[in-house]
């Protein structure tokens, strides 16, 4: 937004923008603005530029924010801009912080506060959304917890290749080496110079001079492994060698935009170190991949999973400098590691996670970084132009993904079999990601669950498996044959549609007892349906049973070994009313082991008002449930035996959750931040946050064998096949 003028009166600034533009601020949630380019005020020479929280939106060309200073007016002379945004996260930190740096590899930020006697260094981990303080004691290194506090650190920097932070103290003329992992100072180096000084000058139009304190500065040349400290008082720069690192190192990999403009994408995915292929489109080499780092002048190889790209250097690789290599990724490459040494490795024919590294002419290899091939599966076509995919489930036996298309009242079935056998040879499946067909459902199919081992009466020979779909607007569930792409019919030949509660949402199936459990959001109940009558001859009727739970149940997961007689316990996400106070999120444990389900216990999460997705982890003892809280931006681990919980921060507004208990990989789909978070359930730490989003509460599932995430990208009417790191 172009600014015309700014006026400050009684510590309130009013900004006027040009009438040629519309004010891109929501009055209900105006967020933050960055003001830049305004000259000093004409009356008192005050500054209007900076970042401010918008206090009020007055009309289409005026808004206000608070700034404590003298009354003044500034009129734009050249280009003055107001950039706006709504912050996803706000961290409470000291107002006297002066230094900030970010590690581009770990995404960790470091801050320096020169005026505090504790927590002089702060680290912010964006993945876990945590603020981690570190104390500095005078002239102390290593693990120290007492001593005289050190004041004065004003600047910080990162050497990302070694994950070393540095701080500069101009009062003591010292440079400190910091370990962000161990939270300790490793070394102190004196500059033997004078960092601080003052200068005075009289601004144009001012009557009296202004005195400015200069406290030096700090920067790191990561490629050459140097730290540079600016000594303002000595008019010098101190240069420090930061030790020895590997001569070949990758800092980052830049790939072409995942979603190109004009491609019919309404919410583009923002993925780095990843390239996209499209189901049904012939693969082609991908150019424009750039590797940044150091030691590339004598490049010998660029490798994917240890296999060198051909013609590199050459047609596939151009060394731009010691710090940059431009690469074209071919569709496939010769693989000398194949059984007979003459095979090929497919790169751009299906989703796959690679380790990318480079090797120089001396045989020295770099660090390995992630490089991911992601496949999109467009769902729109024919009469279904806006499928709005919602729920996802994976049939692990038949290697099928079932995707509920809320906008078209169908379920799409996608081939996710990683391999096929041809002439007794196992080969990559060329049809991975292909849509096999679609099956009609009831109104607004929302979630889907599968029972691969059940064979219903009349099912074609040598096939098995059914899927159960909740039809949110029809208050029913459908039963589908995913392998044969057809609804399952009852004894009269009609497609089965079982009436349940109001607005059914989540569904899960007990694989041992054939019991489907449905969360009815509108009627505050859970329905259970025994699917065993499908095996009778003729097919028997499916009769639901009902149990009351707390308000607005959404998602459900099942522990098959808890409950009455060890025959099943379902946990449902819901809301617990507290009179006039805000409701709390609650996890209701429903015993499904007997003939009639009943709510056994509840675990209330005070201060958390929204729980959506839930999964079950059988691999730990005791077995746990993991639930997402959209408002608290976290996953909560829940033990129904004790009611104990443990939480971890993830992305903004996590709606959906998927889990692979074999690898311990957990994934949340975060709707507001348009991202996914990858969590290690063993350490309960967020490993990565990536720019893929969805708005559905049941938008993801993970294939156990391959660790392939299937994500329903509702806004873009497609499914994303994302290979997770193993």
C-alpha atoms as one frame of an Amber mdcrd trajectory, in Angstrom:
protein
   0.000   0.000   0.000   1.381   3.393  -1.000   1.386   5.945   1.822   0.458
   9.586   1.219   1.128  10.933   4.709   1.345  10.164   8.425   0.221  12.317
  11.355   0.918  11.700  15.028  -1.275  13.249  17.714  -1.316  12.202  21.385
   0.844   9.144  20.583  -1.561   7.859  17.921  -0.417   7.786  14.287  -2.930
   8.087  11.457  -1.744   6.777   8.092  -3.338   7.941   4.851  -2.850   5.743
   1.782  -3.498   6.633  -1.838  -7.077   6.403  -3.079  -5.863   4.296  -6.034
  -5.547   1.300  -3.736  -7.884  -0.495  -1.374  -6.874  -0.864   2.254  -5.940
  -4.511   2.650  -6.672  -4.674   6.381  -9.469  -6.565   8.098 -11.125  -4.342
  10.737 -11.716  -7.376  12.969  -8.129  -8.611  12.767  -5.969  -5.926  11.145
  -2.666  -7.511  12.161   0.678  -5.761  11.825   2.039  -3.179   9.362   5.604
  -2.388   8.323   5.953   1.308   7.545   8.927   2.247   5.350  10.168   5.210
   3.314   8.527   8.037   5.261  10.815  11.030   5.820  11.266  12.506   9.287
   8.429  14.614  10.601   8.329  18.222   9.407   7.755  19.692  12.883   9.808
  17.681  15.381  11.959  15.500  13.092  10.549  12.259  14.546  10.581   8.843
  12.906   7.399   7.109  11.679   8.986   4.003  10.131   8.922   0.568  11.748
   6.660  -2.369  12.560   3.429  -1.649  14.448   0.259  -3.430  15.523  -2.715
  -1.782  13.846  -5.086  -0.335  16.420  -7.995   0.735  14.229  -9.107   0.756
  10.597 -10.967   4.037  10.082 -12.093   3.757   6.452 -10.839   2.612   3.055
  -7.791   4.926   3.102  -6.983   5.466   6.804  -5.745   3.343   9.697  -4.088
   4.019  13.058  -1.432   2.585  15.352   0.151   3.662  18.633   3.652   5.166
  18.751   4.882   7.136  21.745   6.575  10.309  20.467   6.028  13.991  19.847
   3.186  15.232  17.688   4.406  15.422  14.114   3.521  15.077  10.420   5.347
  13.360   7.576   4.436  13.670   3.905   5.758  11.100   1.459   8.299  12.502
  -0.989   9.269   9.505  -3.133   8.045   5.959  -2.323   6.512   5.163   1.049
   4.976   1.760   1.720   2.770   0.039   4.291   3.142  -3.757   4.144   0.583
  -5.683   6.167   0.202  -9.142   7.602  -1.419 -11.093  10.415   1.200 -12.824
  12.581   0.705 -16.565  13.024   2.688 -16.616  16.255   3.711 -14.023  18.818
   6.574 -14.717  21.240   7.001 -12.762  24.454  10.594 -11.477  24.593  12.430
  -8.577  26.226  11.924  -5.083  24.819  15.689  -4.431  25.064  16.747  -7.110
  22.582  19.029  -5.658  19.904  20.528  -8.570  17.941  18.898 -11.297  15.854
  20.151 -13.995  13.468  18.575 -17.070  11.861  20.173 -20.388  10.967  18.817
 -21.144   7.456  19.392 -24.880   7.917  17.855 -25.489  11.349  15.406 -22.525
  11.098  16.402 -21.540  14.628  16.637 -17.866  15.619  19.065 -16.397  18.173
  18.664 -13.063  19.987  20.959 -10.916  22.146  19.825  -8.697  25.015  22.567
  -6.336  26.293  20.670  -5.023  29.309  19.533  -8.075  31.259  21.384 -10.028
  33.946  19.943 -13.395  32.854  18.771 -14.960  29.604  21.108 -12.651  27.705
  20.856 -15.073  24.770  17.502 -16.428  23.564  16.846 -19.117  20.990  13.484
 -19.512  19.273  12.757 -22.894  17.721  10.038 -22.264  15.142   9.251 -25.966
  14.813   8.503 -26.529  18.504   7.384 -22.891  18.956   9.532 -22.631  22.069
  11.714 -19.852  23.509  14.908 -21.239  25.073  16.973 -18.932  27.332  20.740
 -19.108  27.824  22.686 -17.339  30.565  26.107 -15.753  30.119  28.434 -15.363
  33.095  31.423 -13.060  33.058  34.468 -14.735  31.453  32.885 -18.188  31.909
  32.736 -20.996  29.377  31.309 -24.517  29.455  28.496 -25.718  31.691  28.247
 -22.896  34.252  25.208 -22.050  36.374  26.548 -19.382  38.761  28.751 -16.305
  38.595  28.634 -12.610  37.825  26.252 -11.950  34.931  27.717 -10.617  31.721
  26.059  -7.522  30.264  26.482  -5.906  26.898  26.065  -8.477  24.078  24.416
  -6.558  21.223  24.927  -8.645  18.079  24.567 -12.307  17.137  25.215 -14.423
  14.058  25.092 -18.072  12.947  27.547 -20.350  11.178  24.855 -22.679   9.772
  27.249 -25.392   8.575  28.319 -26.190  12.145  25.207 -24.825  13.900  27.401
 -22.479  15.921  26.030 -19.177  17.199  28.262 -16.190  17.911  27.653 -13.113
  20.042  29.548  -9.813  20.113  29.947  -7.775  23.307  31.161  -4.239  22.441
  31.489  -3.272  26.117  34.030  -6.036  26.711  35.304  -6.115  23.110  34.758
  -9.873  23.040  33.438 -12.442  20.591  31.753 -15.548  22.051  31.212 -18.963
  20.450  27.867 -20.472  21.538  26.462 -24.007  21.273  22.653 -23.796  20.714
  22.204 -27.513  21.449  24.120 -27.717  24.738  23.197 -24.127  25.721  26.735
 -23.206  26.710  29.501 -20.841  25.669  32.375 -22.698  24.033  35.009 -19.997
  23.773  35.699 -16.273  24.323  37.928 -14.363  21.897  39.046 -10.756  22.605
  39.206  -8.371  19.645  41.832  -6.146  21.296  40.014  -3.272  19.633  37.439
  -0.674  20.699  33.947  -1.478  19.483  31.950   1.405  20.956  31.978   5.086
  20.035  29.627   8.028  19.595  29.165  10.360  16.657  27.252  13.616  16.380
  25.687  15.273  13.375  23.046  17.869  12.619  20.281  16.619  10.313  19.199
  18.793   7.461  16.715  21.372   8.718  17.418  20.661  12.408  18.637  23.331
  14.826  20.733  21.141  17.117  22.988  18.109  16.620  22.009  14.524  17.341
  24.374  12.104  19.112  24.285   8.456  18.057  25.872   5.552  19.940  27.634
   3.033  17.711  28.265  -0.397  19.186  29.881  -2.238  16.310  28.413  -5.180
  14.408  28.894  -8.878  13.730  28.597 -11.033  10.614  29.587 -14.552   9.559
  30.895 -15.563   6.143  29.643 -19.142   6.223  31.253 -20.193   2.945  34.753
 -19.175   4.088  34.056 -19.950   7.758  34.956 -16.464   8.980  33.514 -14.146
  11.632  33.808 -10.389  11.136  33.432  -8.012  14.085  33.110  -4.288  13.292
  34.953  -2.095  15.808  33.351   1.342  15.487  35.661   2.923  18.046  38.847
   1.695  16.361  37.636   2.104  12.771  38.601  -1.518  12.144  37.235  -4.970
  11.434  38.420  -8.010  13.377  38.443 -11.213  11.296  38.379 -14.611  13.026
  38.820 -18.023  11.442  36.138 -20.271  12.917  38.136 -23.471  12.686  38.060
 -26.159  10.041  34.950 -27.548   8.410  34.573 -29.966   5.530  35.796 -28.305
   2.334  32.592 -29.319   0.557  29.344 -28.316   2.203  25.731 -27.781   1.112
  23.869 -24.950   2.795  20.595 -25.180   0.893  18.974 -26.390  -2.303  16.662
 -24.117  -4.244  14.107 -25.757  -6.514  11.644 -24.237  -9.012   8.326 -23.000
  -7.642   6.280 -26.047  -6.688   3.069 -24.559  -8.118   3.543 -22.275 -11.105
   1.308 -19.242 -11.574  -1.711 -19.665 -13.817  -1.904 -23.413 -13.216  -5.380
 -23.319 -11.682  -3.990 -23.443  -8.153  -5.795 -21.216  -5.669  -3.501 -21.868
  -2.679   0.024 -22.654  -3.950   2.142 -25.060  -1.937   5.438 -23.572  -0.757
   7.953 -26.409  -0.777  11.719 -26.101  -0.891  14.142 -28.850  -1.888  11.263
 -30.581  -3.665  10.036 -30.960  -7.239   6.563 -31.852  -8.453   5.391 -34.460
 -10.898   1.761 -34.868 -11.977  -0.147 -38.133 -12.231  -1.049 -38.927 -15.824
   1.521 -36.521 -17.292   4.656 -37.903 -18.930   7.668 -37.115 -16.733  10.284
 -34.666 -18.021  13.658 -33.488 -16.693  13.482 -30.671 -14.144  15.882 -27.783
 -14.646  16.499 -24.793 -12.419  17.635 -26.727  -9.344  20.355 -24.718  -7.580
  22.728 -26.011  -4.909  24.323 -23.388  -2.657  27.224 -23.934  -0.292  31.022
 -24.084  -0.575  33.747 -26.170  -2.201  32.023 -26.626  -5.570  34.874 -25.315
  -7.789  36.318 -28.838  -8.132  32.985 -30.617  -8.428  33.109 -34.242  -9.533
  29.614 -35.547  -8.772  26.110 -34.614  -7.677  24.484 -37.707  -6.184  21.006
 -38.871  -5.268  21.014 -41.708  -2.722  24.684 -42.240  -3.540  24.151 -42.595
  -7.310  25.865 -39.951  -9.436  23.938 -37.934 -12.016  25.351 -38.503 -15.511
  26.940 -35.605 -17.421  27.736 -33.780 -14.223  29.666 -31.544 -14.648  28.294
 -31.238 -18.134  24.802 -31.112 -19.565  23.148 -31.835 -16.200  25.391 -29.650
 -13.990  26.888 -26.201 -14.403  29.351 -24.941 -11.816  28.574 -21.242 -11.474
  31.131 -20.621  -8.727  32.755 -22.243  -5.737  29.434 -21.580  -3.959  26.783
 -22.516  -6.547  25.959 -25.416  -8.845  22.959 -25.388 -11.213  21.487 -28.840
 -11.833  18.990 -30.469 -14.170  17.375 -33.561 -12.641  16.842 -36.294 -15.259
  13.847 -38.623 -15.266  16.084 -41.646 -14.616  19.801 -42.358 -14.310  22.050
 -45.416 -14.712  22.379 -47.270 -11.440  25.675 -49.129 -11.020  24.412 -50.408
  -7.663  21.636 -52.448  -9.314  21.951 -56.259  -9.169  23.582 -56.608 -12.604
  25.132 -53.146 -12.652  23.199 -52.095 -15.747  19.875 -51.067 -14.226  18.362
 -47.625 -13.884  17.171 -45.608 -10.919  13.856 -43.867 -11.499  13.819 -40.320
 -10.154  10.842 -38.460 -11.607   8.390 -41.311 -12.155   6.895 -41.472  -8.667
   7.064 -39.925  -5.198  10.386 -40.555  -3.485  12.594 -39.057  -0.789  16.296
 -38.784  -1.709  19.497 -37.824   0.061  21.371 -35.332  -2.126  25.107 -34.697
  -1.753  28.071 -33.572  -3.829  31.611 -34.954  -4.162  34.726 -33.044  -5.285
  37.593 -34.305  -7.446  39.514 -35.372  -4.328  36.707 -37.729  -3.330  35.573
 -35.505  -0.449  31.806 -35.673   0.029  29.522 -33.024   1.428  26.779 -33.296
   3.968  23.569 -34.881   2.674  20.365 -32.839   2.413  16.772 -33.761   1.655
  15.541 -33.773  -1.933  11.958 -34.874  -2.456   9.915 -35.796  -5.513   6.260
 -35.108  -4.748   3.374 -36.310  -6.892   0.094 -34.467  -7.311  -3.072 -36.308
  -8.338  -5.669 -33.922  -9.843  -9.200 -35.035  -8.978 -11.335 -32.628 -11.000
 -12.642 -34.036 -14.251 -15.785 -34.890 -16.164 -18.890 -33.679 -14.358 -16.979
 -33.261 -11.061 -15.227 -29.910 -11.426 -14.865 -29.123  -7.716 -14.421 -32.399
  -5.806 -13.108 -30.701  -2.599 -11.373 -33.839  -1.270 -11.720 -34.319   2.472
 -11.140 -37.623   4.215  -8.342 -40.068   3.338  -7.739 -43.708   4.290  -5.257
 -46.304   3.033  -5.981 -49.990   2.434  -2.570 -51.507   3.282  -3.479 -54.967
   1.930  -4.692 -53.854  -1.484  -2.424 -50.775  -1.657  -5.272 -48.376  -2.319
  -5.958 -44.853  -1.093  -9.601 -43.882  -0.674 -10.369 -40.150  -0.870 -13.791
 -38.749   0.012 -14.796 -36.011  -2.452 -17.097 -33.804  -0.403 -18.063 -31.629
  -3.351 -19.054 -34.460  -5.701 -20.497 -37.138  -3.383 -17.978 -39.738  -4.495
 -14.898 -41.567  -3.258 -11.867 -41.678  -5.539  -9.651 -44.771  -5.363  -5.949
 -44.237  -6.078  -3.276 -46.857  -6.730  -0.504 -46.501  -4.124   1.193 -49.856
  -4.746   4.933 -49.000  -4.849   5.961 -52.014  -6.965   4.687 -54.586  -9.427
   6.107 -57.955 -10.454   6.881 -58.525 -14.149   8.455 -61.841 -15.245   9.366
 -62.572 -11.637  11.149 -59.213 -11.429  10.021 -56.577  -8.915   9.782 -53.187
 -10.615   8.521 -49.728  -9.655   4.807 -49.438 -10.316   4.297 -47.129 -13.328
   0.671 -46.592 -12.263   1.471 -45.340  -8.761  -0.733 -42.306  -8.188  -3.232
 -43.163 -10.928  -6.934 -42.865 -10.173  -8.521 -46.283 -10.641 -12.080 -45.006
 -10.457 -14.730 -43.371  -8.282 -17.637 -44.734  -6.276 -20.887 -42.845  -5.485
 -21.730 -42.118  -1.834 -24.354 -40.214   0.111 -24.382 -36.449   0.580 -21.151
 -34.693   1.611 -18.836 -37.650   2.237 -16.463 -36.495   4.956 -14.287 -39.260
   6.376 -13.442 -42.797   5.362 -12.092 -45.896   7.130 -11.145 -49.291   5.677
 -11.383 -52.962   6.652  -9.107 -54.738   4.131  -9.463 -58.352   5.311 -13.276
 -58.606   5.295 -14.821 -60.437   2.331 -18.528 -59.726   1.967 -21.010 -62.133
   0.470 -21.041 -61.818  -3.314 -17.670 -60.064  -3.543 -15.764 -61.137  -6.690
 -13.368 -64.019  -6.153  -9.873 -63.381  -4.838 -10.755 -59.896  -3.635 -11.508
 -58.531  -0.190 -11.922 -55.318   1.695 -14.561 -52.652   2.306 -14.551 -48.972
   3.149 -17.005 -47.088   5.376 -17.746 -43.450   4.531 -19.594 -40.881   6.658
 -22.127 -38.836   4.675 -22.306 -35.628   6.677 -25.361 -34.012   5.087 -27.308
 -37.261   4.656 -26.826 -38.521   8.250 -25.794 -41.912   6.897 -22.726 -44.052
   6.257 -22.018 -45.870   2.996 -20.210 -49.186   2.621 -17.992 -49.449  -0.466
 -15.983 -52.127  -2.268 -12.761 -50.217  -3.000 -11.101 -53.018  -4.982 -14.007
 -53.502  -7.375 -15.007 -49.818  -7.386 -18.640 -50.338  -6.407 -21.042 -49.742
  -3.520 -21.781 -52.815  -1.408 -25.409 -53.759  -1.889 -27.798 -55.173   0.665
 -29.843 -58.345   0.198 -32.330 -56.446  -1.976 -29.660 -55.162  -4.339 -29.671
 -51.555  -3.075 -26.495 -49.743  -2.077 -26.078 -49.919   1.692 -26.717 -46.641
   3.513 -26.982 -46.964   7.303 -28.753 -44.162   9.163 -26.720 -42.867  12.116
 -26.750 -39.656  14.145 -26.804 -36.069  12.918 -23.867 -34.777  10.839 -21.583
 -37.822  11.094 -17.926 -36.820  10.788 -15.093 -39.121  11.863 -15.048 -42.895
  11.488 -12.718 -45.691  12.583 -12.937 -49.487  12.343 -11.759 -52.059  14.880
  -9.802 -54.443  12.641 -10.254 -57.347  15.069 -14.011 -57.166  15.718 -15.246
 -55.556  12.437 -16.859 -52.765  14.473 -17.140 -49.329  12.842 -17.360 -46.338
  15.194 -18.818 -43.043  13.941 -18.690 -39.628  15.641 -22.011 -37.788  15.128
 -21.105 -34.107  15.501 -24.633 -32.757  15.376 -26.281 -35.146  17.861 -23.426
 -35.479  20.406 -23.366 -39.244  20.050 -21.234 -42.108  18.830 -22.705 -44.840
  16.624 -21.237 -48.327  16.379 -21.958 -50.680  13.477 -20.929 -54.343  13.410
 -19.919 -55.116   9.813 -19.867 -58.896  10.348 -23.388 -59.370   8.830 -21.835
 -58.488   5.465 -20.329 -61.979   5.458 -23.698 -63.715   5.990 -25.653 -65.303
   3.148 -27.764 -63.447   2.294 -26.108 -60.241   3.556 -27.582 -59.304   6.902
 -28.811 -55.899   8.039 -26.367 -53.449   9.600 -27.878 -52.100  12.802 -26.232
 -49.207  14.650 -25.956 -48.852  18.422 -25.579 -45.453  20.082 -23.751 -43.926
  23.050 -23.968 -40.343  24.293 -20.733 -38.356  24.517 -19.764 -34.724  25.098
 -20.589 -31.879  22.742 -19.722 -31.823  19.023 -17.665 -35.018  18.686 -15.490
 -34.901  15.577 -12.845 -37.596  15.247 -12.410 -41.100  16.639  -9.600 -43.638
  17.030  -9.652 -47.175  18.434  -7.450 -49.248  20.738  -8.518 -52.826  19.932
  -7.107 -54.268  23.184  -8.631 -52.021  25.856 -12.295 -51.980  26.817 -14.572
 -54.755  28.088 -13.036 -58.185  27.622 -10.138 -56.518  25.796 -12.395 -56.008
  22.767 -11.988 -52.323  22.052 -11.920 -48.788  23.431 -12.684 -45.793  21.214
 -11.513 -42.277  22.079 -13.472 -39.356  20.618 -12.526 -35.671  20.396 -15.263
 -33.394  21.714 -16.089 -30.273  23.748 -17.012 -30.146  27.432 -19.373 -27.363
  28.502 -18.513 -25.312  31.613 -21.539 -23.131  32.203 -20.872 -19.552  31.189
 -17.137 -20.174  30.823 -15.423 -21.205  27.619 -15.805 -24.938  26.885 -12.797
 -27.220  27.187 -11.577 -29.773  24.727 -12.240 -33.277  26.002 -11.261 -36.805
  25.019 -14.117 -39.209  25.701 -13.202 -42.872  26.133 -16.049 -45.071  24.865
 -16.064 -48.766  25.758 -16.984 -50.693  22.603 -16.119 -54.168  23.914 -19.637
 -55.140  24.927 -22.938 -55.414  23.124 -23.766 -51.741  23.805 -21.193 -48.929
  23.728 -20.971 -46.534  26.666 -18.818 -43.569  27.662 -16.356 -44.841  30.229
 -14.158 -41.861  31.163 -13.265 -38.374  29.960  -9.987 -36.494  29.877 -10.521
 -32.738  29.914  -7.805 -30.482  28.509  -8.317 -27.212  30.349  -7.542 -24.109
  28.348  -7.862 -25.983  25.051 -11.117 -25.283  23.265 -10.853 -27.287  20.083
  -9.770 -30.881  19.454 -10.097 -32.259  15.951  -8.012 -35.178  14.665  -6.954
 -38.234  16.695  -4.848 -41.366  16.058  -3.818 -44.414  18.105  -0.244 -45.576
  18.776   0.037 -49.301  19.614   3.852 -49.303  19.544   4.443 -47.749  22.985
   3.626 -49.079  26.426   1.150 -48.069  27.632  -0.466 -47.466  24.240  -1.381
 -43.812  23.668  -3.734 -41.651  21.653  -2.547 -38.454  19.925  -5.014 -35.630
  19.342  -4.620 -32.287  17.556  -5.753 -28.993  19.052  -6.397 -26.360  16.396
  -6.437 -23.364  18.749  -3.494 -24.434  20.908  -1.366 -25.379  17.855  -0.333
 -28.621  19.460  -0.549 -32.413  19.602  -1.594 -33.922  22.913  -0.640 -37.464
  23.908  -3.396 -39.073  26.018  -3.317 -42.154  28.225  -6.950 -43.196  28.853
  -5.910 -45.369  31.809  -4.560 -42.445  33.858  -5.892 -39.381  32.037  -2.315
 -38.063  31.789  -1.400 -35.835  28.842   1.760 -34.484  27.215   1.849 -31.807
  24.512   4.093 -30.634  21.679   3.729 -27.511  19.558   3.293 -27.987  15.813
   2.123 -25.724  12.962  -0.641 -23.139  13.089  -4.170 -24.531  13.401  -3.516
 -28.293  13.008  -6.740 -29.837  11.751  -5.818 -33.338  10.657  -3.369 -35.927
  11.957  -1.896 -39.129  10.511   0.474 -41.628  12.077   2.806 -44.443  11.020
   3.481 -46.526  14.120   6.159 -48.548  12.286   8.438 -45.534  11.794   7.124
 -43.371  14.637   6.321 -40.634  12.105   3.407 -38.356  12.900   2.041 -35.747
  10.508  -0.339 -32.863  11.103  -2.031 -30.809   8.404  -2.179 -27.192   9.543
  -4.955 -25.255   7.819  -4.247 -21.638   8.834  -0.503 -21.745   8.117  -1.052
 -23.873   4.979   1.587 -26.336   6.128   2.275 -29.821   7.391   4.348 -30.666
  10.460   6.377 -33.875  10.725   6.781 -35.109  14.308   8.911 -37.892  15.756
   6.662 -39.706  18.231   9.686 -41.303  19.942  11.180 -37.963  20.987   7.909
 -36.023  20.705   9.703 -33.287  18.766   8.732 -31.533  15.552  11.299 -32.443
  12.882  10.066 -30.282  10.005   7.315 -27.929   8.892   6.600 -27.844   5.146
   4.380 -25.704   2.954   1.498 -28.013   2.029  -1.951 -27.302   3.389  -5.539
 -28.435   3.613  -8.677 -27.457   5.509 -10.210 -30.886   6.065 -10.147 -32.503
   9.511  -9.449 -35.942   7.993  -7.054 -34.863   5.242  -4.138 -37.274   5.639
  -3.087 -40.894   6.000   0.325 -42.581   5.911   1.111 -45.855   4.147   2.917
 -47.980   6.730   5.317 -49.865   4.456   6.577 -46.947   2.348   5.999 -44.031
   4.781   4.095 -42.291   1.977   1.736 -39.544   3.131  -1.488 -39.131   1.164
  -2.828 -35.611   1.695  -6.152 -34.247   0.451  -5.461 -30.713  -0.784  -9.035
 -29.513  -0.609  -8.528 -25.949  -1.872  -6.787 -27.143  -5.034  -8.960 -30.203
  -5.729  -6.034 -32.601  -5.716  -4.265 -35.236  -3.663  -0.592 -34.855  -2.763
   1.584 -37.979  -2.468   4.416 -36.919  -0.167   7.205 -39.399   0.716   8.173
 -38.835   4.331  11.758 -39.307   5.507  12.291 -42.716   7.073
